[in-house]
C-alpha cells in the first residue's frame, strides 16, 4: 500500500477514527501539492482571478513544498492526514507572522483537504492535531487568515471556536485585491 499518494476518488464513508495524522515527509510533497492546488481551484473559484487559478501547477507547488519543508526548521510544523494509506489532507502552523501581535502566538498557515474528503472529519482531525501541537509548544492563542468570501472555510473555523479579531487585509492576486479576515481562538478550550 502506497502511503504517499492521493487518489482522485475518495473511499466511501470511512469513520473519522481511521484518520491518522503524522509529520509531513519529502515524499508527501506531490500529494500535498495536488490537494492544495485542487483546493485553491475549488475554494477560490469566483473569489480569485480564473487565470491565476488555471495557471496553478502541481509540479511547481510540489517543488515549493519540498523547498519549504527542507528549510522550515523546528518552528514550522507540517502534518498530513492519511486515511486507508492515502494522503487526504495537509496542515501547516507555526509562530504568527503578524507584526501587530504580541510574541508567542501561533498561526495556522493552511489546512487543505482532498475534495472527495470534505465534511468527513479530515479537516477537524488536522485542526485538532495542530491545536494539540501548539499547546505542547506552549502557545496560548492561535490565529489564521481566511478569504472573506470563503463562507465554507469561515463556517468551519467558526464551528471550531474561532472568531474574527477585527483585522482585515487585502491579498493581491494577479493585480486584483482579495480581502482576507483574521480569526483567533484559544489553543485550549
Helices and strands as residue ranges (DSSP letters): G 16-18, E 19-23, G 26-28, H 29-43, H 50-55, H 58-71, E 77-83, E 86-95, E 106-113, G 115-117, H 122-136, E 141-147, H 151-159, E 163-173, E 176-186
